[in-house]
Amino acid sequence: MNNRQRQIYGLCRPDTIPRLRRTHNKRQFEWYVFVDGRMERGDIEYVCAEFAKMSLYYPYHLKGKEIDGWEHHQHEFASVLSTLIDSPEIFSVCGFEEYYSEQQIFFLDSVQKRLLELRDSGIAEDYEDTREEDS
């Protein structure tokens, strides 16, 4: 395989810094990076984790949904928020505070408190997942 073919197929491509580019449909942007000759695409946290060759770790409890020998966790704070919104009554970071900043803990507590207040007041409607409809 010659150098031109390697460029076309992305083989032996040098590492790059994370960059933003338009997607194929030209309507959205995505983050990407080349690491160890392969292209990684996704949100900025995922791309930076691949770039740094490490990942963030956010463990939490879901009371009543324990996993033997494992703890629930996410690698992006936004995913932790998604889990909290889906299960505010059983979500907890108690015992895992060292993995979160004080600001993140205060934020999670505030969101959880508000979710539970709305649920208990009867104001909140049932959660309806509209993510698939938006695609």
C-alpha positions as a printed Julia matrix, in Angstrom:
135×3 Matrix{Float64}:
   0.0    0.0    0.0
   1.47   3.36  -1.0
   1.32   6.62   0.98
  -1.66   7.9   -1.04
  -3.67   4.76  -0.27
  -2.78   5.08   3.42
  -4.07   8.67   3.39
  -7.3    7.64   1.69
  -7.99   4.87   4.17
  -6.74   6.84   7.16
  -4.06   4.29   7.98
  -1.01   5.52   9.87
  -2.6    8.93  10.14
  -0.8   11.09  12.69
  -2.59  12.03  15.89
  -4.49  15.32  15.77
  -5.99  17.66  18.3
  -9.79  17.45  18.75
 -11.63  19.4   16.05
 -15.19  20.29  15.11
 -16.56  19.56  11.62
 -19.86  19.46   9.77
 -21.54  16.09   9.48
 -22.36  14.53   6.12
 -25.83  16.08   6.03
 -24.26  19.53   6.65
 -26.89  20.33   9.31
 -24.95  19.45  12.41
 -21.42  19.49  13.74
 -19.48  16.7   15.41
 -16.2   16.48  17.26
 -13.49  14.19  15.95
  -9.88  13.3   16.6
  -7.34  10.92  15.1
  -5.64   8.75  17.73
  -3.29   5.86  16.98
  -4.25   5.94  13.3
  -8.01   5.74  13.84
 -10.7    8.39  13.8
 -12.96   8.77  16.85
 -16.16  10.83  16.6
 -18.71  11.91  19.18
 -19.45  14.55  21.74
 -16.62  16.65  23.09
 -16.18  14.66  26.32
 -15.82  11.36  24.45
 -13.4   12.81  21.89
 -11.25  14.44  24.58
 -11.21  11.18  26.55
  -9.94   9.33  23.48
  -7.41  12.09  22.84
  -6.11  11.91  26.43
  -6.3    8.08  26.36
  -8.3    8.04  29.58
 -11.89   8.63  30.61
 -13.84  10.33  33.33
 -15.68   8.15  35.82
 -18.88   9.08  37.64
 -20.23   6.3   39.9
 -23.67   6.48  41.53
 -26.26   4.3   43.25
 -29.68   3.34  41.96
 -31.36   2.0   45.1
 -33.0   -1.33  44.4
 -31.12  -1.8   41.12
 -27.72  -2.88  42.43
 -25.38  -4.87  40.21
 -23.42  -7.64  41.93
 -19.77  -6.62  42.17
 -20.28  -3.52  40.01
 -21.38   0.02  40.55
 -23.53   2.04  38.2
 -21.43   4.65  36.44
 -21.16   6.95  33.45
 -18.2    8.5   31.68
 -19.87  11.84  30.96
 -21.56  14.15  33.44
 -24.44  14.76  31.01
 -25.2   11.02  31.13
 -25.32  11.2   34.93
 -27.93  13.96  34.6
 -29.93  11.83  32.18
 -29.96   8.96  34.68
 -31.02  11.33  37.46
 -33.93  12.65  35.39
 -35.04   9.1   34.57
 -34.84   7.87  38.2
 -34.79  10.75  40.7
 -36.34   8.74  43.53
 -33.62   6.07  43.54
 -30.55   8.05  42.39
 -27.73   8.84  44.85
 -24.03   9.75  44.77
 -23.7    9.15  48.52
 -20.38   7.38  49.12
 -19.0    8.56  45.77
 -18.55  12.26  46.56
 -14.81  12.1   45.84
 -15.6   11.61  42.12
 -17.62  14.84  41.9
 -16.81  18.49  42.51
 -18.74  20.38  45.19
 -20.49  22.3   42.43
 -21.58  19.1   40.66
 -22.93  17.62  43.92
 -24.87  20.8   44.68
 -26.21  20.84  41.11
 -27.29  17.17  41.25
 -28.96  17.71  44.63
 -30.82  20.79  43.33
 -32.06  19.02  40.19
 -33.11  15.96  42.17
 -34.95  18.06  44.77
 -36.84  19.95  42.04
 -37.75  16.74  40.19
 -39.12  15.18  43.37
 -41.03  18.35  44.3
 -42.77  18.43  40.94
 -43.56  14.74  41.08
 -44.95  14.97  44.61
 -47.05  18.06  43.83
 -48.77  16.3   40.95
 -47.75  19.1   38.56
 -45.24  17.04  36.61
 -46.59  14.93  33.8
 -45.33  11.42  33.26
 -41.94  11.36  31.61
 -42.32  10.72  27.92
 -39.19   9.93  25.97
 -39.23  12.01  22.79
 -35.61  11.43  21.79
 -36.53   8.94  19.06
 -39.11  11.3   17.6
 -36.5   14.05  17.25
 -34.16  11.88  15.17
